[in-house]
Amino acid sequence: MNAVDKALLPRLALRLISGNHACALAAVAAGCRFFAGYPITPSSEIAERLSRLLPEVDGVFVQMEDEIASIAAVIGASMGGVKALTATSGPGFSLKQENIGYAAGAEIPCVIVNVMRGGPSTGMPTRPAQGDIMQSRWGSHGDYPIIVLAPASVREIYSETLRAFDLAETCRTPVVLLYDQVIAQLTETVELVAAEGIRAERKWASGAREAYQPYASDGGAIPAMSRPGAGYRVHTTGLNHAENGFPTQDPETVARNLGRLLGKFEHHRDAIDSWQAIGCEDAEVVIVAIGISARAATRAIELARAGGLRLGLFRPITLWPFPEDALRAAAKHARAVLVPEMNAGQLSLEVERILGSKRVHAIHRYNGEPITPAEIAARAAAVLKEKAT
Amino acid sequence: MSSTFVDSAADFDVRDYLRMDMMPHFLCPGCGHGIALRALLWAMHELGIAKDQLAVVSGIGCAGRLSAYIDANTFHVTHGRPLAYATGLALARPDLHVVVITGDGDCLAIGGNHLIHACRRNLKLTCLMLNNEIYGMTGGQVSPTTSETMLTSTTPLGNSEPSFDACALAAAAGAGFVGREVTRHVPRLKELIKAGLAHPGFAFVEVLSDCTEIFGRKNDLGSSPEMMLRQKSDIRPSAYRDSVDTPFRANELPTGILAQTNRPEYGAAYRRAAAAQRASAAAQAGSANAKEDS
């Protein structure tokens, strides 16, 4: 047993904890040794937990002066070779966007938790929403790739936080953990697992300095990073750069390097993609949902099936890149697709893009109240009735 | 190999510390930033800091571009945020010498919040702020250190905003080391940066540089040597001028080490507290085990 698991030992096995608490425990188990954050509802419990947990494992917790400084410090720590996390909610997520783009462009691994609350602006800090689905994908300027994971239970926050750190390292990218206020502060039973031997570690450059190119890639492989102090002395910049890391405006070089960046997940979709499909094989209506809305949909399926209406659920666990082939397969035989979401229409846009708008219906709610199972079941029945007439 | 610079030490060749394949550099003729860069590298050389152990974090603007020329671990980050990136890097890697290169706009305007909190936190970092009184990269707009009445591309009527005294600001915010020097006095600048690099906490060094091409031309300030000769008298922070405690003395802005204290360094203090907590937890676990055994 390593020192980390030893420190975690009293915390292993079955625990009744909140989603944010699970996130903090999983971060430490994943090897996270740096957290920088700024207080914001409803994500502050992650910071508070890690301010106690990190010193126990020789990690560093720092509360920065603002949200921008928090993500900047996290990227800085990761550039130094330490797995790093920040956590925030809507307003803070907006403030972090420029630097998330930096991490995506310069390919610096890091994990960002965004607990979704009501919006826009200050919105409803203590009420749930799912209004940052598009922002999590497109929030920073310019073209860039990003991975977004959308857990729907406390147990899944634990497992997806572990996976977020692994994907950040193996794909050399920022990873966003996106979940709503209900899941964040819900208390559920989680079986914590020891992390020994299963976590991804960073691929460091080895070999001659002259031969090393920080952004050169063969056949879709993610380029190795160089550890400061190991003799490579590379340059990292937010400017468009060549394979050697230095800025360039040469059109061919920019197109080649940005093209590689934008396509880099395609070679790793087996590890990135994740979804859950329940009862889609015989479903008349397939529901597509994430977070608390997906939890409600799971119950709606039971209610509806008891009444003779066959519903199914397709739940993207990796929200971006969207597992579109899996959705096409799951919705293949459905007469209609229903997207319940706590916003004015975001996930439904992506589902319409993939399946076409003809079959796609939605429940859009933005009043701070979760969508209930009964509402989903009733809307599904109404949609089918419309189809029949 | 000997340097061509008249007052340099015999064993210092700036080319040993530069990425020579990046030359020619992009700075304008007459710009003072290259002198500041040379002084930094010279200071590093004299302190024996290995290139591999140096991490330079720079922001956006003319000063921000300097990091690309240094043969070290260099990070050219977002506008205004180099101190925040450097805070993460230095906390994660206390074995590295972390130096921030920033400009007056990067450090005092968009990055002003990070500066005051870096001063307050007192993490071991050296912040080199190159003050040329202007946003040069974007074409010469007014900055927080542009002296009053000066012309810029966004103050066609003459600057009517008071300008910052960056050193007074840093000292008031708690920086453990504060100093200012002009690019005209290269050995003195080198000595000041050396003292900053050696300081066991947050060190803020303001370098009065000159932007001949844009700021100088706009205000008819003459050639680079002429601007350099007048740096201490021409650059007039309003806060310094107006201060009751430090009346503006005969057109001379003070230089050298302006403040130095021995406050505890943040990173070391944090790690000490964490180690003490771990030791106490281990002792408690030990005594609990002993009780079970007895």
Boltz contact constraints between the chains, C-beta under 6 A:
constraints:
  - contact:
      token1: [A, 34]
      token2: [B, 92]
      max_distance: 6.0
  - contact:
      token1: [A, 55]
      token2: [B, 274]
      max_distance: 6.0
  - contact:
      token1: [A, 55]
      token2: [B, 277]
      max_distance: 6.0
  - contact:
      token1: [A, 60]
      token2: [B, 91]
      max_distance: 6.0
  - contact:
      token1: [A, 65]
      token2: [B, 113]
      max_distance: 6.0
  - contact:
      token1: [A, 65]
      token2: [B, 117]
      max_distance: 6.0
  - contact:
      token1: [A, 69]
      token2: [B, 84]
      max_distance: 6.0
  - contact:
      token1: [A, 69]
      token2: [B, 114]
      max_distance: 6.0
  - contact:
      token1: [A, 72]
      token2: [B, 81]
      max_distance: 6.0
  - contact:
      token1: [A, 72]
      token2: [B, 84]
      max_distance: 6.0
  - contact:
      token1: [A, 72]
      token2: [B, 85]
      max_distance: 6.0
  - contact:
      token1: [A, 73]
      token2: [B, 84]
      max_distance: 6.0
  - contact:
      token1: [A, 73]
      token2: [B, 87]
      max_distance: 6.0
  - contact:
      token1: [A, 73]
      token2: [B, 88]
      max_distance: 6.0
  - contact:
      token1: [A, 74]
      token2: [B, 88]
      max_distance: 6.0
  - contact:
      token1: [A, 76]
      token2: [B, 85]
      max_distance: 6.0
  - contact:
      token1: [A, 76]
      token2: [B, 88]
      max_distance: 6.0
  - contact:
      token1: [A, 76]
      token2: [B, 89]
      max_distance: 6.0
  - contact:
      token1: [A, 77]
      token2: [B, 88]
      max_distance: 6.0
  - contact:
      token1: [A, 77]
      token2: [B, 92]
      max_distance: 6.0
  - contact:
      token1: [A, 79]
      token2: [B, 89]
      max_distance: 6.0
  - contact:
      token1: [A, 80]
      token2: [B, 89]
      max_distance: 6.0
  - contact:
      token1: [A, 80]
      token2: [B, 92]
      max_distance: 6.0
  - contact:
      token1: [A, 80]
      token2: [B, 93]
      max_distance: 6.0
  - contact:
      token1: [A, 82]
      token2: [B, 92]
      max_distance: 6.0
  - contact:
      token1: [A, 98]
      token2: [B, 78]
      max_distance: 6.0
  - contact:
      token1: [A, 99]
      token2: [B, 78]
      max_distance: 6.0
  - contact:
      token1: [A, 102]
      token2: [B, 78]
      max_distance: 6.0
  - contact:
      token1: [A, 228]
      token2: [B, 55]
      max_distance: 6.0
  - contact:
      token1: [A, 228]
      token2: [B, 73]
      max_distance: 6.0
  - contact:
      token1: [A, 229]
      token2: [B, 52]
      max_distance: 6.0
  - contact:
      token1: [A, 231]
      token2: [B, 52]
      max_distance: 6.0
  - contact:
      token1: [A, 233]
      token2: [B, 71]
      max_distance: 6.0
  - contact:
      token1: [A, 233]
      token2: [B, 72]
      max_distance: 6.0
  - contact:
      token1: [A, 233]
      token2: [B, 73]
      max_distance: 6.0
  - contact:
      token1: [A, 235]
      token2: [B, 68]
      max_distance: 6.0
  - contact:
      token1: [A, 235]
      token2: [B, 74]
      max_distance: 6.0
  - contact:
      token1: [A, 236]
      token2: [B, 75]
      max_distance: 6.0
  - contact:
      token1: [A, 237]
      token2: [B, 76]
      max_distance: 6.0
  - contact:
      token1: [A, 238]
      token2: [B, 78]
      max_distance: 6.0
